[in-house]
Amino acid sequence: MRTVTGRTDRVVVVGAGLGGLACALHLAAAGREVTVLERESAPGGRAGRLSVGGYDFDTGPTVLTMPELVAEPLAVVGERLEDWLSLTQLDPAYRAHFPDSSTLDVICDPVRMAEEVRRVCGPREAEGYMRFVDFARDLWRLERDDFIGRNLDSPVDLVRPGLLKLAMRGGFRNLNGKIGEFFRDPRTRRIFSFQALYAGVAPHRALALYAVISYLDSVAGVYYPRGGMHSVPQALAGAADKHGVTLRYDTTVTRVETYFGRARAVHTAAGERIP
């Protein structure tokens, strides 16, 4: 991980989105004096909220998986997820309808889901589903710490022991081709590969390592936070405020002032310089 020299006791985070708020909580836990600047009047960033005619609409994410990743920045400041968010696991996670009028419930319990696949698509597809679960779970374990959860400052940082294991598991093959090793029915092939679209990549162009998204979406579980997705950044912002983070809304950052490659201050649209 890249480090910086000199004082780091004061930190300015630009943006009160999910990433900025999580960063602020980790920095606060490390004893830093943290200020978060957000151009909107509320936290959330892309996980925003639109209020129209007495109704509230989430404007960004619609699927919440791996709530432990939300619990993590709360835990570093001694807070519990359940004290800030009320989560309900969806059962089924969603319901897929196909052109032949068949319907497949996506259930985040491998045993029950295998029975559902068997009911709709037959025993061969159910057996393939169980093999897919093992494959996708292994991908998640390989990618979570070595790649997804690491800072990657240069291509050299990708060279990890897990890289070879990922290649051996077929992570760098084509996603559609890899899915075809587990499923033959076009319905199951589609339902366990479309998630690559979440990352903006069509399944026929994606690498097989994108199957981790399918794992998180259809095996690990989908959750609904009471109050909508915007309640997640609200919870993180509330915890940050409680633990001494300064949150400034309606503050637009126009540029970052640097000195010899290091940030020294940020400048706002109002003409303020914040070191």
C-alpha positions in Angstrom: 0.0 0.0 0.0 1.3 3.5 -0.8 2.1 5.7 2.2 2.6 9.4 2.6 5.1 11.3 4.6 4.6 14.1 7.0 1.6 14.9 9.2 -1.7 13.0 8.7 -3.6 14.2 11.7 -6.1 16.3 9.6 -7.9 14.7 6.7 -10.5 16.1 4.3 -12.7 13.6 2.5 -14.5 14.9 -0.6 -17.9 13.4 -1.0 -20.3 11.8 1.5 -21.1 8.8 -0.6 -20.8 5.2 0.7 -17.0 5.2 0.1 -16.3 8.6 1.6 -18.3 7.8 4.7 -16.7 4.5 5.2 -13.3 6.1 4.8 -14.2 8.8 7.3 -15.2 6.2 9.9 -11.9 4.3 9.5 -9.9 7.5 9.8 -11.9 8.6 12.8 -11.2 5.3 14.5 -7.5 5.9 13.7 -7.6 9.1 15.7 -7.6 11.6 12.7 -9.5 14.8 12.7 -11.8 14.3 9.7 -13.9 16.7 7.7 -16.3 15.4 5.0 -17.3 17.9 2.3 -20.5 17.1 0.3 -22.0 19.3 -2.5 -25.5 18.0 -1.9 -27.6 18.8 1.1 -27.6 15.2 2.4 -25.2 12.2 2.5 -25.4 9.4 0.0 -23.8 10.4 -3.3 -25.2 8.0 -5.9 -27.2 6.3 -3.1 -29.4 9.4 -3.0 -33.1 10.0 -2.4 -35.7 12.0 -4.4 -38.8 13.3 -2.6 -41.8 14.0 -4.8 -45.3 14.6 -3.7 -44.9 13.1 -0.3 -43.2 10.0 -1.8 -39.5 9.0 -1.4 -37.5 7.3 -4.2 -34.0 5.8 -4.0 -32.1 7.2 -7.0 -29.2 4.8 -7.0 -28.5 1.2 -5.8 -31.5 -1.1 -5.5 -29.7 -4.3 -4.3 -28.0 -4.7 -1.0 -25.7 -7.7 -0.5 -23.0 -8.5 2.0 -24.2 -6.3 4.9 -21.0 -7.2 6.8 -19.3 -4.7 4.5 -21.5 -2.0 6.0 -21.0 -3.4 9.5 -17.2 -3.2 9.1 -16.7 0.6 9.1 -19.3 0.9 11.9 -17.5 -1.7 14.0 -14.2 0.2 13.9 -15.8 3.0 15.9 -17.5 0.5 18.2 -21.0 0.6 16.7 -23.2 -2.3 15.8 -25.0 -2.5 12.5 -28.3 -3.5 14.0 -28.3 -0.3 16.1 -28.3 1.8 12.9 -30.1 -0.3 10.3 -33.0 -2.7 10.2 -32.3 -5.3 7.5 -34.7 -7.9 6.1 -33.3 -10.7 4.0 -35.5 -11.1 0.9 -37.0 -14.6 0.3 -37.1 -15.0 -2.6 -34.4 -12.5 -3.5 -36.3 -12.0 -6.8 -38.5 -13.8 -9.3 -37.5 -14.4 -12.9 -40.1 -14.6 -15.6 -39.2 -16.2 -19.0 -40.7 -15.9 -22.5 -42.1 -19.5 -22.2 -44.2 -18.4 -19.2 -42.1 -20.3 -16.7 -41.1 -18.6 -13.5 -38.0 -19.3 -11.3 -37.7 -18.0 -7.8 -34.1 -17.1 -6.9 -33.7 -18.3 -3.3 -30.5 -17.5 -1.3 -30.4 -20.9 0.3 -28.5 -23.4 -1.9 -30.5 -26.5 -0.8 -33.9 -24.8 -1.4 -32.6 -23.2 -4.6 -31.5 -26.5 -6.0 -35.0 -27.9 -5.4 -36.4 -24.8 -7.2 -34.0 -25.3 -10.2 -35.0 -29.0 -10.2 -38.7 -28.1 -10.3 -38.4 -25.7 -13.2 -35.4 -27.0 -15.2 -34.8 -30.6 -14.1 -32.3 -32.6 -12.0 -29.3 -32.1 -14.3 -29.6 -28.3 -13.9 -30.0 -28.7 -10.2 -26.8 -30.7 -10.0 -25.0 -28.0 -12.1 -26.3 -25.3 -9.8 -24.7 -26.9 -6.7 -21.4 -27.2 -8.6 -21.8 -23.5 -9.6 -22.3 -22.5 -5.9 -19.0 -24.2 -5.0 -17.2 -22.5 -7.9 -18.6 -19.0 -7.2 -18.0 -19.3 -3.4 -14.3 -20.2 -4.2 -14.0 -17.2 -6.5 -15.3 -14.9 -3.7 -12.8 -16.2 -1.2 -10.0 -15.7 -3.7 -11.0 -12.3 -4.8 -12.3 -10.7 -1.6 -9.0 -10.1 0.2 -6.3 -10.3 -2.5 -8.1 -8.0 -5.0 -11.4 -6.5 -4.1 -10.4 -5.5 -0.6 -6.9 -4.2 -1.4 -5.4 -1.0 -2.6 -4.1 -1.4 -6.1 -1.7 1.5 -6.8 0.0 -0.2 -9.8 -0.3 -3.3 -12.0 2.4 -4.9 -9.9 0.0 -4.9 -7.0 -2.1 -7.5 -8.9 0.7 -10.0 -8.6 -0.5 -12.0 -5.6 -0.5 -15.7 -4.7 -4.2 -15.7 -5.3 -3.7 -14.6 -8.9 -2.5 -18.1 -10.0 -5.3 -19.8 -8.0 -7.8 -17.5 -9.7 -6.5 -18.4 -13.1 -6.5 -22.1 -12.3 -10.1 -21.9 -11.2 -11.0 -20.4 -14.6 -11.5 -16.8 -13.4 -9.9 -15.4 -16.6 -12.0 -17.4 -19.0 -15.2 -16.0 -20.7 -18.1 -15.8 -18.3 -20.6 -17.3 -20.7 -18.3 -20.2 -21.5 -17.7 -20.9 -17.8 -21.4 -20.7 -16.9 -22.0 -23.2 -19.7 -19.9 -25.8 -17.7 -22.6 -25.8 -15.1 -25.9 -25.0 -16.9 -27.4 -26.0 -20.3 -30.8 -24.5 -19.9 -30.9 -21.0 -21.3 -33.0 -19.9 -18.3 -30.4 -20.9 -15.7 -27.5 -19.7 -17.9 -29.1 -16.3 -18.0 -30.1 -16.0 -14.4 -26.6 -16.8 -13.1 -24.7 -14.6 -15.6 -26.7 -11.4 -16.1 -25.2 -9.8 -12.9 -22.1 -8.8 -14.9 -24.4 -6.1 -16.2 -24.2 -4.5 -12.7 -20.6 -3.7 -13.5 -21.4 -2.5 -17.0 -20.1 -5.6 -18.9 -22.2 -7.9 -21.1 -22.0 -11.5 -20.0 -20.6 -12.6 -23.3 -17.8 -10.1 -23.0 -17.1 -10.5 -19.2 -14.5 -12.6 -17.6 -15.6 -15.5 -15.4 -14.3 -13.8 -12.3 -17.4 -11.6 -12.5 -19.3 -14.6 -11.3 -18.6 -13.3 -7.8 -21.4 -10.8 -8.4 -23.8 -13.7 -9.2 -22.7 -15.3 -5.9 -23.3 -12.2 -3.8 -26.6 -11.6 -5.6 -28.1 -15.1 -5.7 -26.3 -17.1 -3.0 -25.0 -14.9 -0.2 -28.3 -13.1 0.1 -30.2 -9.9 -0.8 -31.3 -7.5 1.9 -33.8 -4.7 2.2 -32.9 -1.9 4.6 -36.0 -0.4 6.3 -36.5 3.1 4.9 -34.9 2.2 1.6 -31.3 2.1 0.3 -30.7 5.7 1.3 -30.9 4.7 4.9 -27.5 3.1 4.5 -25.5 6.3 4.0 -27.7 8.0 6.5 -26.6 5.4 9.1 -23.0 5.8 8.2 -23.2 9.6 8.4 -25.0 9.4 11.7 -22.3 7.2 13.2 -19.6 9.4 11.7 -21.2 12.5 13.3 -21.4 10.7 16.6 -17.7 9.9 16.6 -16.5 13.4 15.8 -16.4 13.6 12.1 -17.3 17.0 10.7 -19.9 16.7 8.0 -20.4 19.8 5.8 -23.2 19.7 3.2 -23.9 22.1 0.4 -20.2 22.6 0.0 -18.8 22.1 -3.5 -15.1 21.4 -3.8 -13.5 23.0 -6.9 -9.9 21.8 -6.7 -7.4 20.1 -4.6 -4.2 22.0 -3.8 -1.1 19.9 -4.0 2.6 20.5 -3.0 5.3 18.1 -4.3 2.7 15.5 -5.1 0.8 15.6 -1.8 -2.6 17.2 -1.1 -2.3 20.2 1.1 -5.8 21.7 1.0 -9.1 21.7 -0.8 -10.8 24.8 -2.2 -14.5 25.3 -2.4 -16.8 27.2 -4.7 -17.4 29.7 -1.9 -13.7 30.6 -2.0 -12.8 28.8 1.2 -9.4 27.0 1.6 -9.6 24.0 4.0 -6.2 22.5 4.9 
